[in-house]
Amino acid sequence: MDAILREMYNAKHGEPERAAYQLPENLETYFVAKASKDAAGDVQ
């Protein structure tokens, strides 16, 4: 029974390795600007 459950619920079974997610440049720029604005206290 353990072997069956291990095969059914093994998280890595049949899944390809994922590459790290790369944040698009426009979103990276947005978050940098937002962080500096929030640090300055200009929160709306």
CYANA upper distance limits for C-alpha pairs under 8 A (distance plus 0.5 A):
  1 MET  CA      5 LEU  CA      6.87
  2 ASP  CA      6 ARG  CA      6.48
  3 ALA  CA      7 GLU  CA      6.73
  4 ILE  CA      8 MET  CA      6.71
  5 LEU  CA      9 TYR  CA      6.46
  6 ARG  CA     10 ASN  CA      5.99
  7 GLU  CA     13 HIS  CA      7.99
 11 ALA  CA     15 GLU  CA      8.37
 12 LYS  CA     16 PRO  CA      8.49
 23 LEU  CA     27 LEU  CA      7.16
 23 LEU  CA     28 GLU  CA      6.85
 24 PRO  CA     28 GLU  CA      6.81
 25 GLU  CA     29 THR  CA      6.66
 26 ASN  CA     30 TYR  CA      6.72
 27 LEU  CA     31 PHE  CA      6.69
 28 GLU  CA     32 VAL  CA      6.74
 29 THR  CA     33 ALA  CA      6.70
 30 TYR  CA     34 LYS  CA      6.56
 31 PHE  CA     35 ALA  CA      6.48
 32 VAL  CA     36 SER  CA      6.84
 33 ALA  CA     37 LYS  CA      6.64
 34 LYS  CA     38 ASP  CA      6.50
 35 ALA  CA     39 ALA  CA      6.55
 36 SER  CA     40 ALA  CA      6.74
 37 LYS  CA     41 GLY  CA      7.06
 37 LYS  CA     42 ASP  CA      6.25
 37 LYS  CA     43 VAL  CA      7.72
 38 ASP  CA     42 ASP  CA      6.34
 38 ASP  CA     43 VAL  CA      6.24
